[in-house]
Amino acid sequence: MLTETLKELCALPGVSSCEDAVRDYIRAITAPYADRSYTDTLGNLIIEKKGICPGTKKVMLAAHMDEVGLMVHTITEDGYLKFRPVGGIDRRVLLGKPVLVGKQKLPGVIGLKAYHLTSGEEARSIPKLTEFYIDIGADSREEALRHVSPGDIVCFDTDILEFGHGFLKAKAIDDRIGCAVMVELLKEPLPMDCTFVFTVQEEVGTRGAFGAAFSVTPDIALILEGTTAADLPEMESHQKVCLPGKGPVVPYMDGGTVYDRELFELLRTLAERGHIPWQTKEFLSGGTDASAIQRTKEGVRVAAISAAVRYLHTPSSVASLEDCQNILILARRFLQAVATME
């Protein structure tokens, strides 16, 4: 089931450049359904599956495996770890968060100078990234170095929880939801031949997608993503972008891409005819692997379907499970429609 696949994927560590656990899981679970599976130089997992008909268009589906996280760059004399973000992280969400460090998944917690020691000005401002540290319980640099090295990746350690009216709380919903949808599609008979690309390093500049698209050379690409909802009470209506629970998000434009007009209209028509609730972005922001894929070689026609996600790029992102299921339905119908294109 989609929900269980999503939960299992969100539980895995996969900070940009260290997507191995996610890639290994996807490769194993899709092996019975793939006609060909391989990993390219950058680490993208590329899976080919034949459909009922070859189809007149070469279609690629893409979702990124990586998540935002941290990287250790210095170990202090007292045994604390200093770090830099990997991907876009709001430093306001860091204080007190539990983390796992390096391949050993060493437990730690993100700390900051105690509040009662801050000045009035400090209390009113957002701490600088250089003021944070990770506490792994070491009492010296020498002890910390026995377990941790500069360059080690740090991922958030958070529980996965279903709550409220069909919502899921987890890390890395962006973009394990896209990966989960693609895994479920791979289990099904397809109307046409398709190439599924699980990309790396999207969060640090859509790096994996460019190489994968250059290799696959699709005519059409469908990107499956998570996108920021920003639907909190204090936001003006025109700033809310999109709302969890209101259906898949079908963008016509974002910060990196103007999507193919015909494919946008196709997705909209499929949703409306199929009575699938859908929405588009009210406030244009963010970007996806589409920006890299669209500009590959002589160009690629791109479309996207996204899940509206609250608290994107934090340890506790929130999405609607009904939206996730509707993304799968809409993606399935998109492939059926493209299979009959002239």
C-alpha positions in Angstrom: 0.0 0.0 0.0 1.1 3.5 -0.7 0.9 4.7 2.9 3.1 1.9 4.2 5.6 2.4 1.4 5.7 6.1 2.2 6.3 5.4 5.9 9.1 3.0 5.3 10.8 5.4 2.9 10.5 8.4 5.3 12.1 6.3 8.1 15.3 5.9 6.0 18.3 8.3 6.1 19.0 9.9 2.8 20.6 13.3 3.1 21.9 14.6 -0.2 25.0 12.6 -1.4 24.2 9.8 1.1 21.0 8.3 -0.5 22.3 4.7 -0.3 19.7 3.4 2.2 16.8 4.8 0.1 18.2 3.5 -3.1 18.9 0.0 -1.7 15.3 -0.2 -0.4 13.7 1.0 -3.7 15.9 -1.4 -5.8 15.0 -4.3 -3.6 11.2 -3.7 -3.4 10.9 -3.0 -7.2 13.2 -5.8 -8.4 10.3 -8.2 -9.2 8.7 -5.6 -11.5 11.6 -4.1 -13.3 12.8 -5.1 -16.7 16.1 -3.2 -16.2 17.6 -1.5 -13.2 20.9 0.3 -12.8 22.7 3.1 -10.9 24.5 5.8 -12.8 27.7 7.6 -12.0 26.0 10.2 -9.7 24.0 7.6 -7.9 20.6 8.0 -9.6 18.6 4.8 -9.6 17.1 4.3 -13.1 14.5 1.6 -13.6 13.0 0.6 -17.0 9.7 -1.2 -17.3 7.9 -2.3 -20.4 4.2 -1.5 -20.9 1.4 -3.1 -22.8 2.5 -1.0 -25.8 5.8 0.7 -26.5 4.1 4.1 -26.9 5.0 6.9 -29.3 6.7 9.1 -26.7 9.6 8.2 -24.4 8.3 9.0 -20.9 10.4 9.5 -17.8 9.0 9.8 -14.3 11.3 11.4 -11.7 11.3 11.8 -7.9 14.3 12.7 -5.7 15.5 10.3 -3.0 17.5 12.9 -1.0 16.4 14.9 2.0 17.8 18.0 3.7 20.2 17.5 6.6 23.5 18.6 8.1 27.2 18.0 7.6 29.9 18.0 10.3 32.8 20.4 9.5 34.6 20.9 12.9 34.9 19.2 16.2 35.6 21.4 19.2 38.1 20.8 21.9 35.1 20.0 24.2 33.8 17.3 21.8 30.9 19.2 20.3 30.2 19.1 16.5 29.9 22.2 14.4 28.0 21.8 11.2 26.6 23.3 8.0 23.3 22.7 6.3 22.9 20.4 3.4 20.0 21.9 1.5 17.7 24.7 2.5 17.0 24.5 6.3 15.4 27.2 8.4 17.7 27.4 11.4 14.8 28.3 13.7 13.7 24.6 13.7 17.1 23.2 14.8 17.3 23.8 18.6 16.7 20.7 20.6 16.2 18.3 17.7 17.5 14.8 18.0 19.8 13.7 15.2 21.7 10.7 13.9 25.4 11.3 13.0 27.4 9.4 10.3 27.2 5.8 9.1 27.1 4.6 12.7 23.9 6.6 13.3 25.3 8.0 16.5 22.6 9.7 18.5 23.0 13.4 19.2 21.0 16.5 19.9 21.3 20.0 18.5 22.1 22.6 21.2 22.5 26.3 21.7 23.5 28.6 24.5 21.0 28.5 27.3 18.2 30.9 27.1 18.7 32.5 30.5 22.3 33.4 29.4 21.2 35.4 26.4 21.0 39.1 26.2 17.8 40.9 25.4 18.9 41.5 21.8 20.0 37.8 21.4 16.6 36.7 22.7 14.8 38.8 20.0 16.9 37.5 17.1 17.4 34.2 15.3 20.7 32.6 16.3 23.4 32.4 13.7 24.2 28.9 12.4 27.7 29.2 13.9 26.1 29.3 17.3 24.5 25.9 17.1 26.3 22.6 17.9 25.6 18.9 18.1 26.1 17.2 21.4 26.9 13.5 21.1 27.9 13.1 24.8 31.6 13.2 24.2 33.8 15.0 26.8 36.7 15.8 24.5 37.7 16.2 20.9 39.7 13.0 21.0 36.7 11.0 22.2 34.4 12.5 19.6 36.9 11.7 16.8 36.8 8.1 17.7 33.2 8.1 16.4 32.8 11.1 14.1 34.8 12.7 11.3 34.5 16.0 9.5 32.3 15.4 6.4 30.0 13.0 8.2 26.3 13.5 7.3 23.7 14.2 10.0 20.0 13.4 9.5 17.1 14.2 11.7 15.8 11.5 14.0 12.0 11.7 14.3 9.0 9.5 14.8 6.4 8.8 12.0 2.9 9.5 13.1 -0.6 9.4 11.6 -2.8 12.0 13.3 -5.9 14.1 13.0 -8.1 13.9 9.9 -5.8 11.7 7.7 -2.5 13.5 8.2 1.0 12.0 8.3 3.9 13.6 10.2 7.4 12.5 9.2 10.7 13.8 8.0 11.6 13.7 4.3 8.0 13.6 3.0 9.7 15.9 0.4 10.3 13.8 -1.7 9.7 10.3 -0.4 6.0 10.8 -1.4 7.2 11.0 -5.1 9.4 7.9 -4.6 6.5 6.0 -3.0 4.1 6.8 -5.8 6.7 5.7 -8.4 7.2 2.4 -6.5 3.5 1.7 -6.5 3.3 2.5 -10.2 6.1 0.1 -10.9 4.1 -2.7 -9.3 1.3 -2.2 -11.8 0.9 -3.1 -15.5 1.8 0.0 -17.4 0.1 1.2 -20.6 3.4 2.0 -22.2 7.2 1.7 -21.7 8.4 4.0 -19.0 11.7 4.9 -17.3 11.5 5.7 -13.6 14.4 7.8 -12.2 15.0 8.2 -8.5 17.3 11.1 -8.4 20.0 12.2 -6.0 21.1 15.7 -4.8 18.0 17.6 -5.7 18.1 19.6 -2.5 21.5 21.0 -3.3 20.8 22.1 -6.9 19.0 19.4 -8.9 22.3 17.8 -9.7 21.3 14.2 -10.2 18.4 15.0 -12.5 20.5 16.7 -15.1 22.8 13.7 -15.7 19.9 11.3 -15.6 17.8 13.2 -18.1 20.9 13.5 -20.4 21.2 9.8 -20.3 17.6 8.8 -20.6 16.7 11.5 -23.2 12.9 11.5 -22.7 10.4 13.3 -24.8 8.1 13.9 -21.7 9.0 13.9 -18.0 6.5 13.8 -15.1 8.1 15.0 -11.8 6.4 13.8 -8.6 7.2 16.1 -5.6 6.4 17.6 -2.3 5.9 21.4 -2.2 5.5 23.9 0.5 2.0 24.6 1.8 2.4 27.7 3.9 -1.2 27.6 4.9 -0.8 28.8 8.5 -3.4 31.1 10.1 -1.3 34.2 10.0 -0.6 34.0 6.3 -2.5 36.1 3.8 -4.6 34.1 1.4 -2.4 35.0 -1.6 0.7 33.7 0.3 -0.6 30.3 1.3 0.7 28.6 -1.9 -1.4 25.4 -1.5 -3.3 23.5 1.2 -2.9 19.9 2.4 -6.2 18.0 2.0 -7.3 19.9 -1.0 -5.9 17.5 -3.6 -2.7 17.2 -5.7 -0.9 20.3 -6.7 -0.5 20.8 -10.5 1.8 23.7 -11.0 2.0 25.8 -14.2 5.1 27.7 -13.0 7.5 27.8 -10.1 10.8 29.4 -9.2 12.7 27.3 -11.7 10.3 26.1 -14.4 7.5 27.2 -16.7 5.7 23.8 -17.2 4.5 22.6 -20.6 1.1 24.2 -21.2 -0.4 21.2 -23.0 0.7 18.8 -20.3 -0.6 21.1 -17.6 -4.0 21.3 -19.3 -4.0 17.5 -19.7 -3.4 17.0 -15.9 -6.1 19.5 -15.1 -8.6 17.8 -17.5 -7.8 14.4 -16.2 -8.4 15.5 -12.6 -11.7 17.3 -13.4 -13.1 14.4 -15.5 -12.0 11.9 -12.9 -13.5 13.9 -10.0 -10.0 14.2 -8.4 -9.7 17.3 -6.3 -6.7 19.4 -7.4 -5.2 22.8 -6.9 -2.4 24.9 -8.2 0.0 27.2 -6.5 -1.4 30.5 -5.4 2.1 31.9 -4.6 4.9 30.9 -7.0 7.9 29.6 -5.0 10.4 26.8 -4.9 11.7 24.6 -7.7 12.0 20.9 -8.7 14.1 18.5 -10.8 12.0 19.8 -13.7 14.2 22.8 -14.1 17.2 20.6 -14.9 15.3 18.0 -16.9 13.6 20.6 -19.0 16.9 22.1 -20.2 18.6 18.9 -21.1 19.9 18.4 -24.6 17.4 19.9 -27.0 14.8 20.2 -24.3 12.2 18.1 -22.6 8.5 18.7 -22.1 7.8 18.6 -18.3 4.8 18.4 -16.0 4.6 18.0 -12.3 2.2 16.7 -9.6 3.1 17.6 -6.0 1.8 17.0 -2.5 1.1 20.1 -0.4 3.4 19.7 2.7 3.4 21.8 5.8 6.7 22.5 7.6 8.7 21.5 4.5 12.5 20.8 5.2 11.9 20.3 8.9 12.1 17.1 11.1 8.3 17.1 11.3 6.7 17.7 7.9 2.9 17.1 7.5 1.0 15.9 4.5 -2.5 14.6 3.7 -2.6 10.9 3.0 -5.7 11.4 0.8 -3.7 13.8 -1.3 -0.9 11.2 -1.6 -3.4 8.6 -2.8 -4.9 11.0 -5.4 -1.4 11.8 -6.7 -1.0 8.1 -7.5 -4.4 8.0 -9.2 -3.7 11.1 -11.3 -0.2 9.9 -12.3 -1.7 6.6 -13.4 -4.2 8.4 -15.6 -1.6 10.7 -17.0 0.4 7.7 -18.2 -2.7 6.2 -19.8 -3.4 9.4 -21.6 0.2 9.9 -22.8 0.2 6.3 -24.1 -2.5 7.3 -26.7 -0.8 10.6 -27.8 0.1 10.9 -31.4 
